[in-house]
């Protein structure tokens, strides 16, 4: 979502770095480019004005202009101000001291409330909570069925009974949570195509019946400044405590994420970065600011690895790397672990320096389909061939190519690269990792680089 903004900011700061020493005019010229980039990203114009005023006040100070790396000083100031703009610190979901915690998810129709309810339920379950979901959207066709299907997928019960009103369903969910010893109640509420009195009155009555500990407004980040206006309208009627931004994996301009906190004073608590039920994460302003500026987000990558990868399995196969025992079964197992982290392009985005400028240059090389082709080739091998790569002769390579839907040349390249990798790993182990990693011929399978 922030690719265009990131690219423009990177270009601006690159020009500043190329100048070496900066004058006040240089800084102001650079900030004019930043202003245009933020406005084009659909950031609220008042927010942009206040933001740049604070940046300029700090950036033209003598400590910055007279430093050895003034451009880096300006980038640091912009990063710090972006972090402050988006909230400065992580806002956690507040849990009741006396369970169950009641969390309402509210918003307009199409914002992603139902899927966000299930995603939050799964997140809380992974944290050791015992969630329960209540389906109160009795107006949208198949809304209840959708929540029930998601509940079955993640192993979380869904409360719903035909003939009950949303207010009665909330009361039923409260009573059932006590019977089932559930400590969190997630209420998926109905939405409308636009804000109206009937919607608000119903939500107010539900919260009178069962008071909320958290009321999370789900807004579609792709709607830009409309998301900010929706947040202001809901906040005027309901005790909204935070925001869930959905569809951050889309290609909209991203202004809502940068504006909503400053305009409404509502913290962004969670962001949805995909359609899968595990694509929900806590919103961390400092990390988001670094990603917007193309600095990467190594901490998030480490957390993803800790959550997704099997440490014991990785260590088992890692011990065999660089030995004759390392085979295609080990190689395939390690590829499967890499794929657990998600699409390669998304993983690359978290690495420092891999903003849209560099990712665009590498887009032909960062290809998940390439991993699938490699896996298809390995799957076409017999168990003996995977365990003893040395026996893979010409006739076997022809059979493997036919079985995997690839060419003999692709099979030859993979086998060659496998031996090159094993040789290099052996050299690195023998030299205590001091030897430089030689350039491998991965141009034909660049996704393995």
WOQUIBEL-V306801 format. One record per residue. N is the residue number from 1. RES is the residue in three letters. PSI is psi in radians with two decimals (999 if undefined). Layout:
n:N res:RES psi:PSI
n:N res:RES psi:PSI
This chain:
n:1 res:UNK psi:-0.60
n:2 res:UNK psi:0.18
n:3 res:UNK psi:-0.83
n:4 res:UNK psi:-0.75
n:5 res:UNK psi:-0.79
n:6 res:UNK psi:-0.77
n:7 res:UNK psi:-0.75
n:8 res:UNK psi:-0.72
n:9 res:UNK psi:-0.70
n:10 res:UNK psi:-0.72
n:11 res:UNK psi:-0.72
n:12 res:UNK psi:-0.84
n:13 res:UNK psi:-0.49
n:14 res:UNK psi:-0.74
n:15 res:UNK psi:-0.66
n:16 res:UNK psi:-0.70
n:17 res:UNK psi:-0.62
n:18 res:UNK psi:-0.37
n:19 res:UNK psi:-0.27
n:20 res:UNK psi:-1.80
n:21 res:UNK psi:2.48
n:22 res:UNK psi:2.52
n:23 res:UNK psi:3.00
n:24 res:UNK psi:-0.64
n:25 res:UNK psi:-0.66
n:26 res:UNK psi:-0.78
n:27 res:UNK psi:-0.79
n:28 res:UNK psi:-0.66
n:29 res:UNK psi:-0.75
n:30 res:UNK psi:-0.69
n:31 res:UNK psi:-0.45
n:32 res:UNK psi:-0.69
n:33 res:UNK psi:-0.68
n:34 res:UNK psi:-0.72
n:35 res:UNK psi:-0.83
n:36 res:UNK psi:-0.70
n:37 res:UNK psi:-0.74
n:38 res:UNK psi:-0.71
n:39 res:UNK psi:-0.68
n:40 res:UNK psi:-0.43
n:41 res:UNK psi:0.10
n:42 res:UNK psi:0.55
n:43 res:UNK psi:2.44
n:44 res:UNK psi:2.30
n:45 res:UNK psi:-0.57
n:46 res:UNK psi:-0.66
n:47 res:UNK psi:-0.75
n:48 res:UNK psi:-0.77
n:49 res:UNK psi:-0.85
n:50 res:UNK psi:-0.72
n:51 res:UNK psi:-0.88
n:52 res:UNK psi:-0.51
n:53 res:UNK psi:-0.74
n:54 res:UNK psi:-0.72
n:55 res:UNK psi:-0.81
n:56 res:UNK psi:-0.69
n:57 res:UNK psi:-0.68
n:58 res:UNK psi:-0.65
n:59 res:UNK psi:-0.47
n:60 res:UNK psi:0.21
n:61 res:UNK psi:2.69
n:62 res:UNK psi:-0.59
n:63 res:UNK psi:-0.60
n:64 res:UNK psi:-0.91
n:65 res:UNK psi:-0.50
n:66 res:UNK psi:0.05
n:67 res:UNK psi:2.91
n:68 res:UNK psi:-0.50
n:69 res:UNK psi:1.25
n:70 res:UNK psi:-0.63
n:71 res:UNK psi:-0.72
n:72 res:UNK psi:-0.61
n:73 res:UNK psi:-0.70
n:74 res:UNK psi:-0.73
n:75 res:UNK psi:-0.74
n:76 res:UNK psi:-0.73
n:77 res:UNK psi:-0.77
n:78 res:UNK psi:-0.74
n:79 res:UNK psi:-0.80
n:80 res:UNK psi:-0.69
n:81 res:UNK psi:-0.61
n:82 res:UNK psi:-0.74
n:83 res:UNK psi:-0.79
n:84 res:UNK psi:-0.65
n:85 res:UNK psi:-0.65
n:86 res:UNK psi:-0.05
n:87 res:UNK psi:-0.26
n:88 res:UNK psi:-0.60
n:89 res:UNK psi:2.88
n:90 res:UNK psi:2.28
n:91 res:UNK psi:1.95
n:92 res:UNK psi:2.78
n:93 res:UNK psi:2.22
n:94 res:UNK psi:2.29
n:95 res:UNK psi:2.49
n:96 res:UNK psi:2.49
n:97 res:UNK psi:-0.45
n:98 res:UNK psi:1.67
n:99 res:UNK psi:2.75
n:100 res:UNK psi:2.62
n:101 res:UNK psi:2.27
n:102 res:UNK psi:2.12
n:103 res:UNK psi:2.07
n:104 res:UNK psi:2.36
n:105 res:UNK psi:2.04
n:106 res:UNK psi:2.86
n:107 res:UNK psi:3.13
n:108 res:UNK psi:2.82
n:109 res:UNK psi:2.38
n:110 res:UNK psi:-0.01
n:111 res:UNK psi:-0.29
n:112 res:UNK psi:0.51
n:113 res:UNK psi:-0.79
n:114 res:UNK psi:-0.84
n:115 res:UNK psi:-0.61
n:116 res:UNK psi:-0.61
n:117 res:UNK psi:-0.81
n:118 res:UNK psi:-0.70
n:119 res:UNK psi:-0.74
n:120 res:UNK psi:-0.66
n:121 res:UNK psi:-0.75
n:122 res:UNK psi:-0.73
n:123 res:UNK psi:-0.80
n:124 res:UNK psi:-0.66
n:125 res:UNK psi:-0.70
n:126 res:UNK psi:-0.42
n:127 res:UNK psi:0.09
n:128 res:UNK psi:0.11
n:129 res:UNK psi:2.92
n:130 res:UNK psi:1.46
n:131 res:UNK psi:2.80
n:132 res:UNK psi:2.43
n:133 res:UNK psi:2.49
n:134 res:UNK psi:2.15
n:135 res:UNK psi:1.86
n:136 res:UNK psi:0.09
n:137 res:UNK psi:1.51
n:138 res:UNK psi:0.08
n:139 res:UNK psi:-0.72
n:140 res:UNK psi:2.22
n:141 res:UNK psi:2.31
n:142 res:UNK psi:0.12
n:143 res:UNK psi:-0.76
n:144 res:UNK psi:-0.77
n:145 res:UNK psi:-0.69
n:146 res:UNK psi:-0.78
n:147 res:UNK psi:-0.67
n:148 res:UNK psi:-0.69
n:149 res:UNK psi:-0.73
n:150 res:UNK psi:-0.68
n:151 res:UNK psi:-0.70
n:152 res:UNK psi:-0.67
n:153 res:UNK psi:-0.69
n:154 res:UNK psi:-0.04
n:155 res:UNK psi:0.66
n:156 res:UNK psi:2.23
n:157 res:UNK psi:2.59
n:158 res:UNK psi:2.23
n:159 res:UNK psi:2.18
n:160 res:UNK psi:2.45
n:161 res:UNK psi:2.32
n:162 res:UNK psi:2.49
n:163 res:UNK psi:-0.20
n:164 res:UNK psi:2.54
n:165 res:UNK psi:2.86
n:166 res:UNK psi:-0.68
n:167 res:UNK psi:-0.75
n:168 res:UNK psi:-0.62
n:169 res:UNK psi:-0.68
n:170 res:UNK psi:-0.78
n:171 res:UNK psi:-0.72
n:172 res:UNK psi:-0.73
n:173 res:UNK psi:-0.69
n:174 res:UNK psi:-0.83
n:175 res:UNK psi:-0.73
n:176 res:UNK psi:-0.55
n:177 res:UNK psi:-0.65
n:178 res:UNK psi:-0.70
n:179 res:UNK psi:-0.62
n:180 res:UNK psi:0.04
n:181 res:UNK psi:0.78
n:182 res:UNK psi:2.42
n:183 res:UNK psi:-0.04
n:184 res:UNK psi:2.28
n:185 res:UNK psi:2.10
n:186 res:UNK psi:2.08
n:187 res:UNK psi:1.98
n:188 res:UNK psi:1.86
n:189 res:UNK psi:2.89
n:190 res:UNK psi:2.69
n:191 res:UNK psi:3.04
n:192 res:UNK psi:2.91
n:193 res:UNK psi:-0.37
n:194 res:UNK psi:2.88
n:195 res:UNK psi:2.23
n:196 res:UNK psi:2.94
n:197 res:UNK psi:-0.65
n:198 res:UNK psi:-0.75
n:199 res:UNK psi:-0.88
n:200 res:UNK psi:-0.73
n:201 res:UNK psi:-0.72
n:202 res:UNK psi:-0.76
n:203 res:UNK psi:-0.67
n:204 res:UNK psi:-0.75
n:205 res:UNK psi:-0.67
n:206 res:UNK psi:-0.74
n:207 res:UNK psi:-0.38
n:208 res:UNK psi:-0.66
n:209 res:UNK psi:-0.85
n:210 res:UNK psi:1.75
n:211 res:UNK psi:2.56
n:212 res:UNK psi:2.51
n:213 res:UNK psi:-0.55
n:214 res:UNK psi:2.37
n:215 res:UNK psi:1.85
n:216 res:UNK psi:2.15
n:217 res:UNK psi:2.12
n:218 res:UNK psi:2.07
n:219 res:UNK psi:2.52
n:220 res:UNK psi:1.98
n:221 res:UNK psi:-0.37
n:222 res:UNK psi:-0.18
n:223 res:UNK psi:0.00
n:224 res:UNK psi:-2.28
n:225 res:UNK psi:-0.33
n:226 res:UNK psi:-0.61
n:227 res:UNK psi:-0.66
n:228 res:UNK psi:-0.74
n:229 res:UNK psi:-0.70
n:230 res:UNK psi:-0.76
n:231 res:UNK psi:-0.75
n:232 res:UNK psi:-0.72
n:233 res:UNK psi:-0.75
n:234 res:UNK psi:-0.69
n:235 res:UNK psi:-0.52
n:236 res:UNK psi:-0.41
n:237 res:UNK psi:-0.64
n:238 res:UNK psi:2.71
n:239 res:UNK psi:1.12
n:240 res:UNK psi:2.30
n:241 res:UNK psi:-0.20
n:242 res:UNK psi:3.05
n:243 res:UNK psi:2.46
n:244 res:UNK psi:2.07
n:245 res:UNK psi:2.12
n:246 res:UNK psi:2.88
n:247 res:UNK psi:0.62
n:248 res:UNK psi:-0.11
n:249 res:UNK psi:0.00
n:250 res:UNK psi:-3.06
n:251 res:UNK psi:0.41
n:252 res:UNK psi:-3.10
n:253 res:UNK psi:-0.23
n:254 res:UNK psi:0.13
n:255 res:UNK psi:-0.49
n:256 res:UNK psi:-0.73
n:257 res:UNK psi:-0.56
n:258 res:UNK psi:-0.29
n:259 res:UNK psi:-0.55
n:260 res:UNK psi:-0.67
n:261 res:UNK psi:-0.77
n:262 res:UNK psi:-0.64
n:263 res:UNK psi:-0.71
n:264 res:UNK psi:-0.27
n:265 res:UNK psi:0.35
n:266 res:UNK psi:2.27
n:267 res:UNK psi:2.46
n:268 res:UNK psi:2.01
n:269 res:UNK psi:-0.63
n:270 res:UNK psi:2.67
n:271 res:UNK psi:2.46
n:272 res:UNK psi:2.16
n:273 res:UNK psi:0.29
n:274 res:UNK psi:-3.13
n:275 res:UNK psi:-0.39
n:276 res:UNK psi:2.74
n:277 res:UNK psi:-0.24
n:278 res:UNK psi:0.12
n:279 res:UNK psi:0.98
n:280 res:UNK psi:2.33
n:281 res:UNK psi:2.76
n:282 res:UNK psi:2.45
n:283 res:UNK psi:2.11
n:284 res:UNK psi:1.78
n:285 res:UNK psi:-0.73
n:286 res:UNK psi:-0.68
n:287 res:UNK psi:-0.67
n:288 res:UNK psi:-0.69
n:289 res:UNK psi:-0.73
n:290 res:UNK psi:-0.70
n:291 res:UNK psi:-0.68
n:292 res:UNK psi:-0.61
n:293 res:UNK psi:0.09
n:294 res:UNK psi:0.36
n:295 res:UNK psi:-0.05
n:296 res:UNK psi:-3.12
n:297 res:UNK psi:1.32
n:298 res:UNK psi:-0.62
n:299 res:UNK psi:-0.73
n:300 res:UNK psi:-0.67
n:301 res:UNK psi:-0.74
n:302 res:UNK psi:-0.75
n:303 res:UNK psi:-0.71
n:304 res:UNK psi:-0.75
n:305 res:UNK psi:-0.76
n:306 res:UNK psi:-0.64
n:307 res:UNK psi:-0.58
n:308 res:UNK psi:-0.60
n:309 res:UNK psi:2.60
n:310 res:UNK psi:1.78
n:311 res:UNK psi:-0.78
n:312 res:UNK psi:-0.73
n:313 res:UNK psi:-0.71
n:314 res:UNK psi:-0.77
n:315 res:UNK psi:-0.66
n:316 res:UNK psi:-0.84
n:317 res:UNK psi:-0.55
n:318 res:UNK psi:-0.59
n:319 res:UNK psi:-0.45
n:320 res:UNK psi:-0.27
n:321 res:UNK psi:2.36
n:322 res:UNK psi:0.01
n:323 res:UNK psi:2.90
n:324 res:UNK psi:-0.30
n:325 res:UNK psi:-0.34
n:326 res:UNK psi:2.15
n:327 res:UNK psi:-3.01
n:328 res:UNK psi:-0.40
n:329 res:UNK psi:-0.75
n:330 res:UNK psi:-0.77
n:331 res:UNK psi:-0.77
n:332 res:UNK psi:-0.71
n:333 res:UNK psi:-0.68
n:334 res:UNK psi:-0.62
n:335 res:UNK psi:-0.71
n:336 res:UNK psi:-0.63
n:337 res:UNK psi:-0.71
n:338 res:UNK psi:-0.72
n:339 res:UNK psi:-0.40
n:340 res:UNK psi:-0.40
n:341 res:UNK psi:-0.24
n:342 res:UNK psi:-3.05
n:343 res:UNK psi:2.45
n:344 res:UNK psi:-0.63
n:345 res:UNK psi:-0.65
n:346 res:UNK psi:-0.65
n:347 res:UNK psi:-0.73
n:348 res:UNK psi:-0.59
n:349 res:UNK psi:-0.45
n:350 res:UNK psi:-0.14
n:351 res:UNK psi:2.43
n:352 res:UNK psi:2.39
n:353 res:UNK psi:-0.06
n:354 res:UNK psi:0.94
n:355 res:UNK psi:-3.04
n:356 res:UNK psi:-0.52
n:357 res:UNK psi:-0.87
n:358 res:UNK psi:-0.59
n:359 res:UNK psi:-0.62
n:360 res:UNK psi:-0.65
n:361 res:UNK psi:-0.54
n:362 res:UNK psi:0.12
n:363 res:UNK psi:-0.51
n:364 res:UNK psi:-0.31
n:365 res:UNK psi:-0.38
n:366 res:UNK psi:1.51
n:367 res:UNK psi:1.97
n:368 res:UNK psi:-0.46
n:369 res:UNK psi:-0.51
n:370 res:UNK psi:-0.70
n:371 res:UNK psi:-0.69
n:372 res:UNK psi:-0.67
n:373 res:UNK psi:-0.73
n:374 res:UNK psi:-0.77
n:375 res:UNK psi:-0.63
n:376 res:UNK psi:-0.70
n:377 res:UNK psi:-0.80
n:378 res:UNK psi:-0.67
n:379 res:UNK psi:-0.44
n:380 res:UNK psi:-0.16
n:381 res:UNK psi:2.67
n:382 res:UNK psi:2.87
n:383 res:UNK psi:-0.70
n:384 res:UNK psi:-0.69
n:385 res:UNK psi:-0.65
n:386 res:UNK psi:-0.67
n:387 res:UNK psi:-0.46
n:388 res:UNK psi:1.37
n:389 res:UNK psi:-0.40
n:390 res:UNK psi:-0.35
n:391 res:UNK psi:-0.03
n:392 res:UNK psi:1.63
n:393 res:UNK psi:-2.96
n:394 res:UNK psi:-0.81
n:395 res:UNK psi:-0.64
n:396 res:UNK psi:-0.68
n:397 res:UNK psi:-0.65
n:398 res:UNK psi:-0.77
n:399 res:UNK psi:-0.71
n:400 res:UNK psi:-0.72
n:401 res:UNK psi:-0.78
n:402 res:UNK psi:-0.72
n:403 res:UNK psi:-0.47
n:404 res:UNK psi:-0.07
n:405 res:UNK psi:0.42
n:406 res:UNK psi:-3.03
n:407 res:UNK psi:2.83
n:408 res:UNK psi:-0.62
n:409 res:UNK psi:-0.70
n:410 res:UNK psi:-0.67
n:411 res:UNK psi:-0.76
n:412 res:UNK psi:-0.76
n:413 res:UNK psi:-0.73
n:414 res:UNK psi:-0.77
n:415 res:UNK psi:-0.73
n:416 res:UNK psi:-0.78
n:417 res:UNK psi:-0.60
n:418 res:UNK psi:-0.80
n:419 res:UNK psi:-0.67
n:420 res:UNK psi:-0.77
n:421 res:UNK psi:-0.77
n:422 res:UNK psi:-0.66
n:423 res:UNK psi:-0.78
n:424 res:UNK psi:-0.76
n:425 res:UNK psi:-0.65
n:426 res:UNK psi:-0.72
n:427 res:UNK psi:-0.72
n:428 res:UNK psi:-0.70
n:429 res:UNK psi:-0.70
n:430 res:UNK psi:-0.40
n:431 res:UNK psi:0.21
n:432 res:UNK psi:0.55
n:433 res:UNK psi:0.26
n:434 res:UNK psi:-0.41
n:435 res:UNK psi:2.52
n:436 res:UNK psi:2.53
n:437 res:UNK psi:2.01
n:438 res:UNK psi:2.72
n:439 res:UNK psi:2.10
n:440 res:UNK psi:2.67
n:441 res:UNK psi:1.23
n:442 res:UNK psi:0.31
n:443 res:UNK psi:-0.45
n:444 res:UNK psi:-0.41
n:445 res:UNK psi:1.08
n:446 res:UNK psi:-0.35
n:447 res:UNK psi:-0.21
n:448 res:UNK psi:-0.01
n:449 res:UNK psi:999
